[in-house]
Amino acid sequence: KDRKELLIEDCLRDGLGINHTNLLATIADRCNDTIKMVVDCGCEFVPNHMLFEGGHSVPRSYEIKAGSGSGYIRPMHAELKKIKNVVIRTRAKFDDFIVSDDKSEVLGVTYRSGYRFNNKLVSDDLENKTGKSPTVRAKLGVMLAAGGFSRDIWFRQIQDPRVVPSTDSTNQPGATAELWRETSRIGCAQVQNDWIQCTPWNSPKEKGMGLGWTFSQSGAAEFGLWVNTAGKRFVDELANRKVRADAIMVEQNKGLRAVAICTEANLKSYNVARPGMLKKLLESGVVKQYKTLADIAADYKMPADVLAKTVETFNKAVKDRKDPEFNRIMNPEQVPLVDGPWYAAEMSPKVHHCMGGLVTDMQCRVMDISTSKPVPGLFAAGEATSGVHGAVRLGSCAILDCLVNGRIAGQEAAKA
């Protein structure tokens, strides 16, 4: 059972109340027709399966069959190619805006064609001048959908000094801060840039996003438990991402590691939703299989008696459907962790999502900081904007935010 108001309540609770509720209401109101749109484009969801993402009160997240954003991008890309006069340019890096003489209106952009990233991922490649610099005149408007700045080492650290340069990111190399720099230069309003979300469930054995998170989140967080290498639980496994990532960082500062544990019996939904994934993770060594719980303790150098007691206490909470230690919501399908085979994987936080960005109105028009009015000709959607998620983004809400507001921005630009 779910309702619009409950989604908004969940987002506000973990967003610390700094979410813009009008924007939250919009993504709730427009979610069903947005899902219909992507299905009409050919996107396929896992049938009869709802993810119970961290921070949510109920299972409410559809899971794309592809298991990644490619499940949305490729079908929509194929649809775009069918439309006459749509030109898609790849390896094209945004450089600058073209504005009117009085600087009140955005008329187009300058971009870099044939751009190549260097290998250092420093700042946003400011000294890299590869490629040519053509310009594009915008007839109806410029839409900004540039994602966040997770890979911009300098920019993210001035927002939050705790995100040190050595912290990995789940994002691709182009997740840099050109948009923040250039929209600042032309006077666009930005808020909440210092709220940067780390994922709690990525594997330190993989670079970037990897695949290990599918086990640690969709398997062990939903149906198993998380422990530190002292053999104890340390967080609600279904809390929001910030709570869990911060908790892991606290354990790491103590010299402890975080480990996700699950049993074969509790991976039924995971194996149905992601066929073949567990085998792939076992082959890569990201996840390991064990005959007994004591084998996990030995491999991670945990005190076996402490880990056994932790699992015993957790199993009682599963049976009682009540977790007195962390007040975790128990997934209805979860059963006690008793018989092997057992599975375990280490986790370490990585920079994932930037909650801050451009201020937009209900028509996804970017707001001018000096006039409090929309900048003519400029629209934005997705992680490039701010306000929807507040301090913490709940899992899967970003895709909804991007798709809903991307549609609104496109519809409004078409009216221009």
Salt bridges, closest charged atoms under 4 A:
ASP2 OD2 - ARG60 NE 2.72
GLU9 OE2 - ARG3 NH2 3.49
ASP10 OD1 - ARG13 NH1 3.13
ASP10 OD2 - ARG60 NH1 2.90
ASP14 OD1 - ARG13 NE 3.98
ASP29 OD1 - LYS4 NZ 2.95
ASP33 OD2 - ARG30 NE 3.23
ASP33 OD2 - ARG407 NH1 2.86
ASP40 OD2 - LYS36 NZ 2.83
GLU44 OE1 - LYS65 NZ 3.68
GLU63 OE1 - HIS49 NE2 3.34
GLU63 OE2 - ARG274 NH2 2.47
GLU79 OE2 - LYS82 NZ 2.84
ASP95 OD1 - LYS93 NZ 3.59
ASP95 OD2 - ARG112 NE 2.68
ASP96 OD1 - ARG185 NH2 2.25
ASP124 OD2 - ARG181 NH1 2.35
ASP152 OD2 - ARG181 NH1 3.06
ASP160 OD1 - ARG162 NE 2.96
ASP168 OD1 - ARG151 NH1 3.55
ASP168 OD2 - LYS350 NZ 3.41
GLU178 OE2 - LYS93 NZ 3.29
GLU182 OE1 - ARG185 NE 2.83
GLU237 OE1 - ARG233 NH2 2.85
GLU237 OE1 - ARG328 NH1 3.06
ASP246 OD2 - LYS242 NZ 3.01
GLU251 OE2 - LYS254 NZ 3.34
ASP299 OD2 - LYS288 NZ 3.35
ASP320 OD2 - LYS316 NZ 2.68
ASP323 OD2 - ARG233 NH2 3.03
GLU325 OE1 - ARG233 NH1 3.79
GLU346 OE1 - ARG257 NH1 3.10
ASP361 OD2 - ARG365 NE 2.68
GLU383 OE1 - HIS353 ND1 3.74
ASP401 OD2 - HIS389 NE2 3.13
GLU412 OE2 - LYS415 NZ 3.20
